[in-house]
Amino acid sequence: MLAFNHALFGDVFEDGLRHQLASGANPRFIADYHAHGVFSLHWVPRNLWHYFANPLLRRLPDGTLSFDPDGNSLFLVTPALVYIFPALRARAGLVRAAWTACACSMGVLLLFFGTGWFGFGNRYLLDLLPLAILLVAAGMRGRLTTLSVVLIAASVAVNAWGLHRFVLEVG
């Protein structure tokens, strides 16, 4: 990636975000970038809210409910992810490796200045979602229960609704 950055921008640490922000980004993000930079402890409280807690939906002018464009809680968007918590007790090497990788990824995301503007859920979580699904499987301990089936079905339904809302809003 560093070689790519150097070839494209002449600097190994330039990833193009600065150019993107200077060429027509939402003014809110430009101000945020200039005030605190790309990675900062300043972003942690906001990102914790959007990644883990935000249940808020917005009402469109026609009265329709829609998602928060900054992202909603990963547990609201994908309720089956609550099964990561029982995986805290698992001792298998793969589970510990998945926890470590998720924690490292989440650490970076919490410091980053964006949550993935105007997408259903939090688009930057997509990088760690395969590992989180391993943790969900470990938390279920290989058994589907009535509760797990309900949470999986709710996850599919919520994401289908989110896709529908996104397509309608973006057009």
Secondary structure, 3 states (H helix, E strand, C coil): CHHHHHHHHCCCCCCCHHHHHHCCCCHHHHHHHHHHCCECHHHHHHHHHHHHHCCCCEECCCCCEECCCCCCCHHHHCHHHHHHCHHHHCCCHHHHHHHHHHHHHHHHHHHECCCCCCCCCCHHHHHCHHHHHHHHHHHHCCCCCHHHHHHHHHHHHHHHHHHHHHHHHHC
